[in-house]
Amino acid sequence: MLSIEKVNGISNKIKEMIKNSPLEDAEKNINALLKGVFTKMEFVSREEFDVQAEVLRNTRQKLELLEIKLTELEAKQKP
């Protein structure tokens, strides 16, 4: 059975080989490509989505209050 030290050693050797090979460049290029595609697709981060959802909730609350006030004003105008 392989010891943890041997497994870590093999893992480190693989990381070193990848670091000094074209695979590292390929990984960077793929990441840049995916970021570009997601930007063009207009995806938003979860944080941006949560902020916009909160803005929408606040706007809905304000609209509901304005609708209530409008109903009250209309009721006062009727003889």
N, CA, C and O atoms as a MOPAC input file, in Angstrom:
PM7 MOZYME 1SCF
protein

 N      0.84100 1    -1.17900 1     0.00000 1
 C      0.00000 1     0.00000 1     0.00000 1
 C      0.88800 1     1.24500 1     0.00000 1
 O      1.94600 1     1.25900 1     0.63000 1
 N      0.45200 1     2.29500 1    -0.71300 1
 C      1.22400 1     3.52100 1    -0.77700 1
 C      1.01100 1     4.35300 1     0.48200 1
 O     -0.10000 1     4.45700 1     1.00200 1
 N      2.09000 1     4.93200 1     0.94900 1
 C      1.96400 1     5.79100 1     2.11900 1
 C      1.49000 1     7.17200 1     1.66900 1
 O      1.56400 1     7.51800 1     0.49000 1
 N      1.00600 1     7.94300 1     2.62400 1
 C      0.51100 1     9.29100 1     2.33000 1
 C      1.63600 1    10.14800 1     1.77300 1
 O      1.41400 1    10.97400 1     0.88800 1
 N      2.84700 1     9.95000 1     2.29300 1
 C      3.98300 1    10.73900 1     1.80700 1
 C      4.25200 1    10.46200 1     0.32900 1
 O      4.52600 1    11.38100 1    -0.44400 1
 N      4.17100 1     9.17900 1    -0.05800 1
 C      4.41100 1     8.82300 1    -1.45800 1
 C      3.33000 1     9.40000 1    -2.36700 1
 O      3.61800 1     9.89000 1    -3.45900 1
 N      2.07800 1     9.33600 1    -1.90100 1
 C      0.97100 1     9.89300 1    -2.68800 1
 C      1.15100 1    11.39900 1    -2.83800 1
 O      0.97100 1    11.93700 1    -3.93000 1
 N      1.50200 1    12.07900 1    -1.76000 1
 C      1.74100 1    13.52800 1    -1.82700 1
 C      2.91100 1    13.84600 1    -2.74100 1
 O      2.87300 1    14.82300 1    -3.48800 1
 N      3.94900 1    13.02500 1    -2.68500 1
 C      5.10600 1    13.22500 1    -3.54900 1
 C      4.73500 1    13.09400 1    -5.01600 1
 O      5.15300 1    13.90400 1    -5.84300 1
 N      3.95300 1    12.07700 1    -5.33600 1
 C      3.50700 1    11.88500 1    -6.72000 1
 C      2.63000 1    13.05100 1    -7.15500 1
 O      2.76500 1    13.55900 1    -8.26900 1
 N      1.74200 1    13.46600 1    -6.28000 1
 C      0.85900 1    14.58700 1    -6.59200 1
 C      1.66600 1    15.85600 1    -6.85400 1
 O      1.38100 1    16.59400 1    -7.79600 1
 N      2.65800 1    16.10300 1    -6.02800 1
 C      3.49300 1    17.29000 1    -6.21500 1
 C      4.28000 1    17.22400 1    -7.51900 1
 O      4.43300 1    18.23600 1    -8.20300 1
 N      4.78500 1    16.02800 1    -7.86900 1
 C      5.52600 1    15.87300 1    -9.13500 1
 C      4.60700 1    16.14500 1   -10.33000 1
 O      5.02500 1    16.77100 1   -11.30500 1
 N      3.36700 1    15.67900 1   -10.25600 1
 C      2.40400 1    15.92700 1   -11.34000 1
 C      2.11000 1    17.41200 1   -11.45300 1
 O      2.03800 1    17.95400 1   -12.55600 1
 N      1.94000 1    18.06900 1   -10.31900 1
 C      1.69300 1    19.52000 1   -10.32900 1
 C      2.85900 1    20.26400 1   -10.95200 1
 O      2.65300 1    21.20100 1   -11.72400 1
 N      4.09000 1    19.86100 1   -10.62700 1
 C      5.27500 1    20.50800 1   -11.19500 1
 C      5.34100 1    20.29000 1   -12.70400 1
 O      5.68700 1    21.19800 1   -13.46100 1
 N      5.00400 1    19.07200 1   -13.12800 1
 C      5.04100 1    18.77900 1   -14.57000 1
 C      4.01800 1    19.63100 1   -15.31000 1
 O      4.30600 1    20.14700 1   -16.38900 1
 N      2.83500 1    19.78000 1   -14.74400 1
 C      1.78900 1    20.57100 1   -15.38800 1
 C      2.15900 1    22.04500 1   -15.37900 1
 O      1.89800 1    22.76300 1   -16.34400 1
 N      2.77500 1    22.49900 1   -14.27600 1
 C      3.13400 1    23.90400 1   -14.17000 1
 C      4.10300 1    24.31400 1   -15.28200 1
 O      4.03200 1    25.43800 1   -15.78000 1
 N      4.98400 1    23.43100 1   -15.66400 1
 C      6.00500 1    23.73600 1   -16.66700 1
 C      5.63100 1    23.23300 1   -18.05900 1
 O      6.49600 1    23.11000 1   -18.92600 1
 N      4.36700 1    22.94500 1   -18.27500 1
 C      3.95600 1    22.41700 1   -19.57400 1
 C      2.89000 1    23.31800 1   -20.19600 1
 O      2.36900 1    24.22500 1   -19.54700 1
 N      2.58300 1    23.05300 1   -21.44200 1
 C      1.52700 1    23.82800 1   -22.11500 1
 C      0.14100 1    23.65100 1   -21.48500 1
 O     -0.75900 1    24.44700 1   -21.75000 1
 N     -0.03700 1    22.62900 1   -20.66400 1
 C     -1.34400 1    22.41200 1   -20.03200 1
 C     -1.74400 1    23.59600 1   -19.15600 1
 O     -2.92200 1    23.94900 1   -19.08700 1
 N     -0.77100 1    24.20600 1   -18.49000 1
 C     -1.09200 1    25.35700 1   -17.64400 1
 C     -1.62300 1    26.50500 1   -18.50000 1
 O     -2.59300 1    27.16300 1   -18.12500 1
 N     -0.99300 1    26.74500 1   -19.64300 1
 C     -1.46900 1    27.78800 1   -20.55100 1
 C     -2.85600 1    27.45200 1   -21.08700 1
 O     -3.70900 1    28.33000 1   -21.21700 1
 N     -3.07200 1    26.18500 1   -21.39300 1
 C     -4.37600 1    25.76800 1   -21.90000 1
 C     -5.45900 1    26.01700 1   -20.85700 1
 O     -6.55300 1    26.47300 1   -21.18800 1
 N     -5.15300 1    25.71600 1   -19.60300 1
 C     -6.12800 1    25.94400 1   -18.53400 1
 C     -6.46200 1    27.42000 1   -18.41600 1
 O     -7.62900 1    27.78100 1   -18.26400 1
 N     -5.45100 1    28.27800 1   -18.48600 1
 C     -5.69100 1    29.72300 1   -18.41500 1
 C     -6.53100 1    30.18500 1   -19.59600 1
 O     -7.44000 1    30.99900 1   -19.43300 1
 N     -6.23000 1    29.66900 1   -20.79000 1
 C     -6.98700 1    30.05400 1   -21.98100 1
 C     -8.43600 1    29.59100 1   -21.90400 1
 O     -9.34800 1    30.31400 1   -22.30300 1
 N     -8.64000 1    28.39400 1   -21.39600 1
 C    -10.01000 1    27.87600 1   -21.25600 1
 C    -10.78700 1    28.72200 1   -20.25500 1
 O    -11.94900 1    29.05300 1   -20.49000 1
 N    -10.14800 1    29.07500 1   -19.13700 1
 C    -10.82100 1    29.92300 1   -18.14100 1
 C    -11.18800 1    31.27200 1   -18.73900 1
 O    -12.29700 1    31.76200 1   -18.52700 1
 N    -10.27500 1    31.87400 1   -19.47900 1
 C    -10.56000 1    33.16900 1   -20.10300 1
 C    -11.68600 1    33.03800 1   -21.12000 1
 O    -12.55200 1    33.90900 1   -21.20500 1
 N    -11.67800 1    31.96200 1   -21.88800 1
 C    -12.72900 1    31.72700 1   -22.88000 1
 C    -14.08900 1    31.58600 1   -22.20800 1
 O    -15.07000 1    32.17600 1   -22.66100 1
 N    -14.15300 1    30.80700 1   -21.13200 1
 C    -15.42600 1    30.61000 1   -20.43400 1
 C    -15.92800 1    31.91200 1   -19.82500 1
 O    -17.12300 1    32.20300 1   -19.88600 1
 N    -15.03500 1    32.69400 1   -19.24400 1
 C    -15.44900 1    33.98000 1   -18.67900 1
 C    -16.02300 1    34.87600 1   -19.76700 1
 O    -17.02400 1    35.55800 1   -19.55000 1
 N    -15.38800 1    34.87500 1   -20.94300 1
 C    -15.88700 1    35.67900 1   -22.05700 1
 C    -17.26400 1    35.22900 1   -22.51900 1
 O    -18.13900 1    36.05100 1   -22.79000 1
 N    -17.44500 1    33.93000 1   -22.60600 1
 C    -18.74500 1    33.38700 1   -23.04200 1
 C    -19.82900 1    33.74200 1   -22.02900 1
 O    -20.92300 1    34.16200 1   -22.40600 1
 N    -19.52400 1    33.57200 1   -20.74500 1
 C    -20.52100 1    33.88000 1   -19.72200 1
 C    -20.84800 1    35.36800 1   -19.71000 1
 O    -21.99300 1    35.74700 1   -19.46500 1
 N    -19.86600 1    36.20700 1   -19.97000 1
 C    -20.11800 1    37.64600 1   -20.02600 1
 C    -21.04200 1    37.97500 1   -21.19100 1
 O    -21.97700 1    38.76300 1   -21.04700 1
 N    -20.77800 1    37.37100 1   -22.34200 1
 C    -21.63200 1    37.61400 1   -23.50900 1
 C    -23.05200 1    37.10600 1   -23.28400 1
 O    -24.00800 1    37.66600 1   -23.81900 1
 N    -23.18700 1    36.05500 1   -22.49900 1
 C    -24.50700 1    35.49800 1   -22.22000 1
 C    -25.21500 1    36.30700 1   -21.14600 1
 O    -26.36700 1    36.02900 1   -20.81000 1
 N    -24.53000 1    37.30300 1   -20.60900 1
 C    -25.07000 1    38.20000 1   -19.59900 1
 C    -25.47800 1    37.47300 1   -18.32300 1
 O    -26.46400 1    37.83400 1   -17.68100 1
 N    -24.71700 1    36.45400 1   -17.96300 1
 C    -24.92300 1    35.81200 1   -16.67100 1
 C    -24.49600 1    36.77900 1   -15.59000 1
 O    -23.59900 1    37.59500 1   -15.80400 1
 N    -25.12400 1    36.69800 1   -14.43800 1
 C    -24.74300 1    37.53800 1   -13.30800 1
 C    -24.33300 1    36.63300 1   -12.15200 1
 O    -24.72400 1    35.46800 1   -12.07900 1
 N    -23.55000 1    37.19000 1   -11.26900 1
 C    -23.13600 1    36.42300 1   -10.09700 1
 C    -24.31700 1    36.29500 1    -9.13800 1
 O    -25.29900 1    37.03100 1    -9.23500 1
 N    -24.20300 1    35.36800 1    -8.23200 1
 C    -25.25600 1    35.17800 1    -7.22500 1
 C    -25.41000 1    36.44400 1    -6.38800 1
 O    -26.52200 1    36.82600 1    -6.02400 1
 N    -24.28800 1    37.08800 1    -6.08900 1
 C    -24.32500 1    38.31700 1    -5.29500 1
 C    -25.10200 1    39.40800 1    -6.03200 1
 O    -25.93600 1    40.08800 1    -5.43500 1
 N    -24.83000 1    39.57600 1    -7.33100 1
 C    -25.55700 1    40.57900 1    -8.11000 1
 C    -27.04800 1    40.24900 1    -8.16100 1
 O    -27.89200 1    41.13900 1    -8.05600 1
 N    -27.36400 1    38.96500 1    -8.32100 1
 C    -28.75700 1    38.53800 1    -8.36500 1
 C    -29.45900 1    38.86000 1    -7.05300 1
 O    -30.57500 1    39.38000 1    -7.05000 1
 N    -28.79900 1    38.54800 1    -5.93300 1
 C    -29.39800 1    38.81000 1    -4.61600 1
 C    -29.63900 1    40.30500 1    -4.40400 1
 O    -30.66900 1    40.69500 1    -3.85400 1
 N    -28.69700 1    41.13900 1    -4.83800 1
 C    -28.86100 1    42.59200 1    -4.69900 1
 C    -30.07000 1    43.05200 1    -5.50500 1
 O    -30.88900 1    43.82300 1    -5.00600 1
 N    -30.18800 1    42.58900 1    -6.73900 1
 C    -31.30600 1    43.00300 1    -7.58100 1
 C    -32.64000 1    42.47800 1    -7.05000 1
 O    -33.66400 1    43.15200 1    -7.16200 1
 N    -32.62700 1    41.28300 1    -6.47500 1
 C    -33.85400 1    40.74000 1    -5.87700 1
 C    -34.30300 1    41.60200 1    -4.70100 1
 O    -35.49600 1    41.84700 1    -4.52500 1
 N    -33.35100 1    42.05900 1    -3.90300 1
 C    -33.67500 1    42.93000 1    -2.76400 1
 C    -34.22600 1    44.26800 1    -3.25300 1
 O    -35.18700 1    44.78600 1    -2.68600 1
 N    -33.63000 1    44.82200 1    -4.29100 1
 C    -34.12700 1    46.08000 1    -4.87600 1
 C    -35.56600 1    45.88600 1    -5.35900 1
 O    -36.41800 1    46.74900 1    -5.14500 1
 N    -35.82900 1    44.76500 1    -6.00300 1
 C    -37.17700 1    44.48400 1    -6.49400 1
 C    -38.17300 1    44.35700 1    -5.34800 1
 O    -39.28900 1    44.87000 1    -5.43700 1
 N    -37.77600 1    43.67000 1    -4.25800 1
 C    -38.67000 1    43.55200 1    -3.09300 1
 C    -39.00300 1    44.92800 1    -2.52600 1
 O    -40.16000 1    45.21800 1    -2.22300 1
 N    -37.98600 1    45.77300 1    -2.38300 1
 C    -38.21800 1    47.11700 1    -1.84700 1
 C    -39.12100 1    47.92700 1    -2.76200 1
 O    -39.99200 1    48.65600 1    -2.28900 1
 N    -38.92200 1    47.80800 1    -4.04900 1
 C    -39.74400 1    48.53900 1    -5.01100 1
 C    -41.19900 1    48.07400 1    -4.94500 1
 O    -42.12000 1    48.88700 1    -5.01300 1
 N    -41.39500 1    46.77900 1    -4.81400 1
 C    -42.76500 1    46.25000 1    -4.69600 1
 C    -43.44900 1    46.77900 1    -3.43900 1
 O    -44.62600 1    47.13600 1    -3.47700 1
 N    -42.71600 1    46.83100 1    -2.32700 1
 C    -43.29800 1    47.35900 1    -1.08700 1
 C    -43.70200 1    48.81600 1    -1.25500 1
 O    -44.78400 1    49.21600 1    -0.82500 1
 N    -42.83900 1    49.60700 1    -1.87700 1
 C    -43.16100 1    51.01700 1    -2.09900 1
 C    -44.37500 1    51.16500 1    -3.01600 1
 O    -45.22700 1    52.02400 1    -2.79000 1
 N    -44.45100 1    50.33100 1    -4.04500 1
 C    -45.59100 1    50.38000 1    -4.95100 1
 C    -46.88300 1    50.04900 1    -4.21900 1
 O    -47.90300 1    50.70700 1    -4.42400 1
 N    -46.84200 1    49.02700 1    -3.36500 1
 C    -48.03700 1    48.66200 1    -2.60000 1
 C    -48.48700 1    49.80600 1    -1.70000 1
 O    -49.68300 1    50.07900 1    -1.59400 1
 N    -47.53500 1    50.47800 1    -1.05000 1
 C    -47.88600 1    51.61700 1    -0.20100 1
 C    -48.48100 1    52.75800 1    -1.01700 1
 O    -49.45100 1    53.38900 1    -0.59800 1
 N    -47.90000 1    53.01800 1    -2.17300 1
 C    -48.43600 1    54.07500 1    -3.03700 1
 C    -49.83700 1    53.73700 1    -3.54000 1
 O    -50.68800 1    54.62000 1    -3.65500 1
 N    -50.07600 1    52.46300 1    -3.83900 1
 C    -51.41200 1    52.05800 1    -4.27400 1
 C    -52.43200 1    52.26700 1    -3.15600 1
 O    -53.55600 1    52.69200 1    -3.41900 1
 N    -52.05800 1    51.97700 1    -1.93100 1
 C    -52.95200 1    52.18900 1    -0.78200 1
 C    -53.24300 1    53.67800 1    -0.62400 1
 O    -54.39500 1    54.06700 1    -0.43500 1
 N    -52.20900 1    54.50800 1    -0.70000 1
 C    -52.40100 1    55.95800 1    -0.57200 1
 C    -53.28600 1    56.49200 1    -1.69300 1
 O    -54.14600 1    57.34200 1    -1.46300 1
 N    -53.07100 1    55.99000 1    -2.90300 1
 C    -53.88600 1    56.43500 1    -4.04000 1
 C    -55.34800 1    56.05900 1    -3.82300 1
 O    -56.24300 1    56.86000 1    -4.09100 1
 N    -55.58700 1    54.85800 1    -3.34500 1
 C    -56.95800 1    54.41800 1    -3.06700 1
 C    -57.59600 1    55.30800 1    -2.00700 1
 O    -58.76700 1    55.66900 1    -2.12700 1
 N    -56.83700 1    55.66600 1    -0.96900 1
 C    -57.35700 1    56.53900 1     0.08600 1
 C    -57.68100 1    57.93900 1    -0.46000 1
 O    -58.70700 1    58.53000 1    -0.12400 1
 N    -56.78400 1    58.44900 1    -1.30400 1
 C    -57.02500 1    59.78700 1    -1.88700 1
 C    -58.23600 1    59.77000 1    -2.80700 1
 O    -59.02800 1    60.71300 1    -2.81300 1
 N    -58.38200 1    58.71100 1    -3.57900 1
 C    -59.53200 1    58.62000 1    -4.47300 1
 C    -60.82000 1    58.52900 1    -3.66700 1
 O    -61.84200 1    59.09500 1    -4.05500 1
 N    -60.77200 1    57.81800 1    -2.54600 1
 C    -61.95800 1    57.69200 1    -1.70200 1
 C    -62.33800 1    59.04200 1    -1.10400 1
 O    -63.52400 1    59.33400 1    -0.95200 1
 N    -61.36700 1    59.85500 1    -0.76800 1
 C    -61.65400 1    61.18800 1    -0.20300 1
 C    -62.23400 1    62.13500 1    -1.26900 1
 O    -62.99000 1    63.04600 1    -0.93300 1
 N    -61.90000 1    61.93600 1    -2.49500 1
 C    -62.36700 1    62.81000 1    -3.57500 1
 C    -63.82600 1    62.54800 1    -3.93300 1
 O    -64.51700 1    63.44800 1    -4.41000 1
 N    -64.29400 1    61.34300 1    -3.71100 1
 C    -65.66900 1    60.99500 1    -4.07300 1
 C    -66.64100 1    61.61100 1    -3.06200 1
 O    -66.46300 1    61.48000 1    -1.85100 1
 N    -67.66900 1    62.28300 1    -3.58100 1
 C    -68.64800 1    62.87400 1    -2.66100 1
 C    -69.60600 1    61.87600 1    -2.07200 1
 O    -70.47600 1    62.24600 1    -1.28400 1

